[in-house]
Amino acid sequence: MAATTTVTGAVYDRGYRPYDGPRGARGAATFALYKASIRRALGLRRSWRQKVAPFVLLAVVTIPAVINVGIGYVTRNQEIDRFEIVTYRDYVGVSSALLLFVALVAPDVVCPDRRQRVLPLMFARPLTGVDYVIAKVGAIATILFAFSFLPQVLLFVGNMLVSDSALSYFKGHLDVLWMVPVSVVLLAVYYAVIGVALASLTDRRIVAGAAVIGLFLVTSIASGILVGEENLDGSPAALINVLALPLYLRDIVFLGHVDPTSPLGGVAYGGAMAAALYAVVIATGAAVLLWRYRWVER
């Protein structure tokens, strides 16, 4: 006689209570995605390996400020001209070191959404393609601004404290208080738009990162070849250098014109051409992003 097997199971009576708290609209959803993107970019709530790259890069771009303040402190009581290894204008250019950060982070905050097919789920909420683009670009731009601006704050405060008179130094450098933020914003938005736009074209992070680095390297090398090392009058070919383009706008903010010693120096209407091309690059990147996220079936 065959033995019978009794299978026992459990029935769970679970009820679900509807959410009766405050409900946010598109703005709340966009802000939530913005915060989540910042946390992912900085490696917050992730393993320690994800935190190494962003904070090591922050330390690297802070080194010039620390050295400059240290030299000022050591020589504060000596009757010699104050030596500066970096100026506020030059320090804005140090932000280009964060391009490695863009190449690493922009693909990490964009590509997984497409690769894991979570975009339809996101856009099932009151969230549009424009909101998605604003959140992603805004997150990268915010981090770039913070990582570029904080070393400048350290440099300013440090120089003020090691100077003969902190108040006199503050009053004599009031223009820095608006020049630095404006220049840093121009760089942060520029690099963020380019990085996120390129990353949106693929779902593979390695490919996106290589595209970001390749774009800046290729255009920089091509511009250097076309301008030439012995061209003292500058050349419009300097505008091909996508990496250096926002630095020409930095010069306009600090100097009122393009630096005569730069590859674009001496070119008639060079500053206007740089500003126009900057706007074209931003508009092109925004158009690519809006095109990539225009439909729900993304």
PEPELIN-V69135 format. One record per backbone hydrogen bond with DSSP energy under -0.5 kcal/mol. CO is the residue of the C=O (numbers start at 0). NH is the residue of the N-H. Records with the same first field share a line. If there is no record, write none. Layout:
CO->NH + NH
//
This chain:
3->5
4->6
5->7
9->11
10->12
11->13
24->28
25->29
26->30
27->31
28->32
29->33
30->34
31->35
32->36
33->37
34->38
35->39
36->40
37->41
38->42 + 43
39->42
42->45
46->49
47->50 + 51
48->51 + 52
50->54
51->55
52->56
53->57
54->58
55->59
56->60
57->61
58->62
59->62
61->65
62->66
63->67
64->68
65->69
66->70
67->71
68->72
69->73
70->74
72->75
74->77
77->79
86->90
87->91
88->91 + 92
89->92 + 93
90->93 + 94
91->94
92->95
93->96
94->97
95->98
96->99
97->101
98->102
99->103
100->104
101->105
103->107
104->108
105->109
106->110 + 111
109->112 + 113
110->113 + 114
111->115
112->117 + 118
113->116
117->121
118->122
120->123
121->124
124->126
127->131
128->132
129->133
130->134
131->135
132->136
133->137
134->138
135->139
136->140
137->141
138->142
139->143
140->144
141->145
142->146
143->147
144->148
145->149
147->151
148->152
149->153
150->154
151->155
152->156
153->157
154->158
155->159
156->160
157->161
158->162
164->168
165->169
166->170
167->171
168->172
169->172
170->173
172->175 + 176
173->176
174->177 + 178
175->179
177->181
178->182
179->183
180->184
181->185
182->186
183->187
184->188
185->189
186->190
187->191
188->192
189->193
190->194
191->195
192->196
193->197
194->198
195->199
197->200
198->201
202->204
203->207
204->208
205->209
206->210
207->211
208->212
209->213
210->214
211->215
212->216
213->217
214->218
215->219
216->220
217->221
218->222
219->223
220->224
221->225
222->226
223->227
227->230
229->231
230->233
234->237
235->238
236->239
237->240
239->241
240->244
243->246 + 247
244->247 + 248
245->249
246->250
247->251
248->252
249->253
250->254 + 255 + 256
251->255
258->261
261->264
262->234
263->266
266->269
268->272
269->273
270->274
271->275
272->276
273->277
274->278
275->279
276->280
277->281
278->282
279->283
280->284
281->285
282->286
283->287
284->288
285->289
286->290
287->291
288->292
290->293
295->297
//
